[in-house]
Structures are given as structure tokens and as C-alpha cells.
């Protein structure tokens, strides 16, 4: 589980997100956001 969290944080940083905590809350609230980030 920690590996998945680290992967998601790394993806957010590569995408240019500055506020990681806010981005994680946004991604947890709607499953479309992570898929869009990954290009799926």
C-alpha cells in the first residue's frame, strides 16, 4: 500500500502539482482524476 501511495505522489509531482495533500484529497474524491493523470 505504501508503494502505491509513493507512486501516486511521484505522479503528482511529475504532473506539476505543488500541493500534494490537496491533490490527494481531490483524487480520492473522484476516480476520474487519477485516470486522466495517467492518460487512461
GROMACS elastic network, one bead per residue, 0.5 to 0.9 nm:
[ bonds ]
;  ai    aj funct       b0    kb
    1     4     6  0.52144   500
    1     5     6  0.63947   500
    1     6     6  0.87040   500
    2     5     6  0.50736   500
    2     6     6  0.61392   500
    2     7     6  0.85374   500
    3     6     6  0.50680   500
    3     7     6  0.60958   500
    3     8     6  0.86327   500
    4     8     6  0.61872   500
    4     9     6  0.86293   500
    5     8     6  0.51260   500
    5     9     6  0.61893   500
    5    10     6  0.85723   500
    6     9     6  0.51121   500
    6    10     6  0.61031   500
    6    11     6  0.85974   500
    7    10     6  0.51110   500
    7    11     6  0.62115   500
    7    12     6  0.86927   500
    8    11     6  0.50597   500
    8    12     6  0.62407   500
    8    13     6  0.86927   500
    8    24     6  0.83587   500
    8    34     6  0.84345   500
    9    12     6  0.50731   500
    9    13     6  0.62450   500
    9    14     6  0.86490   500
    9    20     6  0.69484   500
    9    24     6  0.79680   500
   10    13     6  0.51036   500
   10    14     6  0.61710   500
   10    15     6  0.85612   500
   11    14     6  0.50798   500
   11    15     6  0.61275   500
   11    16     6  0.87654   500
   11    37     6  0.78988   500
   11    38     6  0.81701   500
   12    15     6  0.50059   500
   12    16     6  0.64573   500
   12    17     6  0.55108   500
   12    18     6  0.83374   500
   12    20     6  0.69954   500
   12    23     6  0.75327   500
   12    24     6  0.85372   500
   12    37     6  0.81335   500
   13    16     6  0.51626   500
   13    17     6  0.54325   500
   13    18     6  0.71166   500
   13    20     6  0.76362   500
   14    17     6  0.75584   500
   15    37     6  0.76063   500
   17    20     6  0.64217   500
   17    23     6  0.71722   500
   18    22     6  0.89449   500
   18    23     6  0.85065   500
   19    22     6  0.55283   500
   19    23     6  0.63044   500
   19    24     6  0.87820   500
   20    23     6  0.50484   500
   20    24     6  0.60799   500
   20    25     6  0.86416   500
   21    24     6  0.51676   500
   21    25     6  0.63356   500
   21    26     6  0.86995   500
   22    25     6  0.51824   500
   22    26     6  0.62446   500
   22    27     6  0.86526   500
   23    27     6  0.60687   500
   23    28     6  0.84979   500
   24    27     6  0.50499   500
   24    28     6  0.60165   500
   24    29     6  0.85951   500
   25    28     6  0.50812   500
   25    29     6  0.62582   500
   25    30     6  0.89954   500
   26    29     6  0.52606   500
   26    30     6  0.66720   500
   26    33     6  0.76836   500
   27    30     6  0.55544   500
   27    31     6  0.63368   500
   27    32     6  0.78087   500
   27    33     6  0.55462   500
   27    34     6  0.59287   500
   28    31     6  0.67123   500
   28    33     6  0.86202   500
   28    34     6  0.86102   500
   29    33     6  0.88144   500
   30    33     6  0.61506   500
   30    34     6  0.81675   500
   31    34     6  0.60897   500
   31    35     6  0.69293   500
   32    35     6  0.53038   500
   32    36     6  0.61728   500
   32    37     6  0.87310   500
   33    36     6  0.51773   500
   33    37     6  0.62863   500
   33    38     6  0.88089   500
   34    37     6  0.50450   500
   34    38     6  0.63324   500
   34    39     6  0.86179   500
   34    40     6  0.87062   500
   35    38     6  0.51426   500
   35    39     6  0.60928   500
   35    40     6  0.51152   500
   36    40     6  0.58525   500
   37    40     6  0.77297   500
